[in-house]
């Protein structure tokens, strides 16, 4: 595999096209990766596959690349969305980064009754996704949706897309975490019982879903409650675990 630096550039590709780099990408290529004029760079735009390029101008205020040829055709990721309730900034950043690495097609932040924070910066999410895609050989970036209330998302849901929500609670109101009655089935067992097709994962906030949210989710035909095991996971850990299980059972790891 090539050791040339890899960049996402949101512009059309064509042989011999000259593409100016942003100040940030220029700094990365020239200063961090220590490349100069004539050195190779790999680029992708999410539409035209991956291309080889060379540094035609190494000006530090804005380098210019010249495209050479396509090296990989465009390919996509499985049709999987991630819905998650934002947590603290560092953990939310980790969720966006790992969701990109693990092949999520769309990222949908949602607010629930126990969401810790409803302030997100889509431009920051884009930067995190761009960096993760560049380093993991992915050929596209996930779409990032505006934050929206979970109730509204469910109101407009396409039932053809199954929604797996990670629920570690039981139904006993007076017991810690709802006791043992009403616990969801293991995620892999649920996945194996369902047909293949578009899917989404829903991860709640650190405090879990409210009883009202759990009741509504379980009443919807397109929703599947799943368990990630006997331990209560942090939100960011649950995201990584659930995505890994889905990719192994239904995605491009299978």
N, C-alpha and C positions, 0 to 999 in steps of 0.2 A: 504494500500500500504506500502511496506517495506520502512523503513527509512535508510537502509544500503546504504553506498556510492555506486555510480554507475560509471563504467569506460568503455571506449572503448579500446579494446586491439586488435591489428591487428595481430592475430595469430590463428591457429586452436584450437578448443576446443574438449576435450574428458574427460570423468569421471576420476577423480584423477590426471589429468594433473597438473603439477606445472609450474606456469607462473611467471617469474620475472617481476617486475614493473620498469619503468623508474624512474630516480631521481625525476622528476616532479610529477609523480603519487604517488610515495612513500611519498613525502612531503605532498601531498594533503590528502592522507588516514591517515597517522600517525600524522601529525602536525595540519592540518586544521580541519579534521573530528575527530581527537583524538581517533583513533581506534588502537587496539593492537592485539597481537597474539590470535587466536581463534575467533576473531570478524568476522562478515559476511560482504561480499562485493558482489555487483551484477556486472556482466560483460557482454559485447556484442561485437561482431566483425563484424556485418553487414552480416553474412552468416549463423551462427548457432543458431540464436535466443539469448535469454538472459539466463544466467546461474547464479546460486548461487555459491559462493566460500567462503573460509575462509582464513584468514591471517595465513599462516603456519610459516612464519619467518618475524619478524618485524624489521629487521636490517635497520637502518636509511639510509644507503647508497644504499639500494635496497631491498625492501620487496619482498616476494614471496607469491603468492596466490596458493591455491590448489582448483581446481574445484570440485564441489559436484554433481550438476545435472542441467539439463535444466529446467527453470521455465516458459519460454514463447517461443513458436515457432517463427521462423523468419517470419516477415511480412514487406511489403514494403510501400512506399508512392505513391501517384498518379503520373502519368507520366507527370510531369510539370517541365519545365525549366524556369530559370530566366536569362534574358539578361539585363545587366545594364551598364551604363557608369560610371566608377569610379569617385568619387568626392574626397573631402578631407578625409584624413586617418580615422579620428574618425567616420565620416559618412559612409564611405565604410565599416569599421568594423561592424557598426550597421546593414548595409544591409546584410552582410554575416551571421551574428548571427541570425537576424530575419527570413531570408530566410530558414535557417536550422530549426528553431523552427516551421515555418509555413508549413513545409513539401515539400520543393522544392527538386526534384530529382537531378538536375544538375544546377550548377551556372556557367554562361558564362560572364565574363567581356568583354566589347566591347568598342572600341574607335569610337567616332563620331566626326564630324567637330568642335563641341563645347565642347568636353570632357575636363575637367579641368586637369586631370592627367592620364598618361598612365603607371605610375609606381605602380606595385602591387607586393606583396610577397605571392606566392601561399602557402608557408609553414606557413605563418601567418594565411591565410584563413583556412588552415587545422586545426590549433589549435583552432581558433574561432568556427569552425563547430563542432569539437570534444567536446568542452565544452558545446555548446548549445545542442547537441544531448544527452550528458550524463544527463543533467538536465531536459530534456523534455520527457523522456521515449521513445524517438525514438530508433529504432533498427538498424539503419544504418546511414552512413554519406553521404551527397551529394557529387557527383563527382564535382570537380572544374577544369574547362577547362582553358588553357592558354589564355591570353588576345589576342584579334584579332580585326581587323578592321570590322566594321559593314558591309561594302560593301562585304568583302570576306565571311562573315558568310551568308549573303543573297544569294551569288552566289552558295554556296554549300548546300542550305537548302532543306530538304525533304518536299515537299509540303503536305504530309500526316499529318504533324504537323502544326496546325493552330498557327499563331503568332499574339498575341494581343499587339498592341503598344499603349501606353497611350499618347494621343495627345490632348493638351488643346488649340491648336492654330486654328485660322480660316484662310480663304483663301484671305482676303483683305490685300494686301501688305502694304498699307499706314495706316492701323489702328493698334492700340495697340493690340499685341498678335493676329493679323490677323482678328480682328473684330468678328462678329457673323456668317458670311456666311461660310459654309463649316465645321462647328463644328462636331465632332464625336458624335455618339449616346452614351447614358449611357452604361457602361460596362455590367451591369446585363442584359439589354435588348439584347445586342449583344450576350452574352453567351447563353441566352435562345433560340436564333434563330439558333444556330449552333448545329451540332451533337456532341455527346460525343466522345472523343478520345485524342490522344497525343496533348499537347498544350505547348505554351511558352508565357511568358510575356516579353515585351521589355520596359524598362524605360530609358528615355534619360537623358542628363546632366541638370544642373540647368538652362542653357540658352535655353533648348528645342532643337528640331531637326531643322536643317537648311531647307530652302525651297526645296532645291534639294533632301535632304533625305526624306522629307515628300512626295514629288512627286513620288519618286521611291517606297516607301513603299506602297502608295495607288494604285500603278499600279500592284502590285503582288497579284495573286489570293488567296494565302494562308494567306494574311495579313488582319487583321481587326483593324481599328482605333477605339479606345474607349475613353470615357471621364470618369473622376473620379469626376465630379461635377463642380460647378461654381467657385471654388477657385483654384488658381495656387498653387500646392503643391510642397514642397521641394522634391528632388529626393528620400531621404530615407523615407519620409512620403508616397510618391506615391507607393513605393515598398510595404510597409506594407498594404496600403489600397487595392492595386490591388490584392495582394496575398490573403487577407482575402475575397474579393469578389469572386475570382475564387474558393477558397476552399468551400465557402458557396454555390455557384451555381453549381459547377462541381466536386468538390473534396471530401475529406473524412469528411467534415463537413455537407454535404448535407444529 
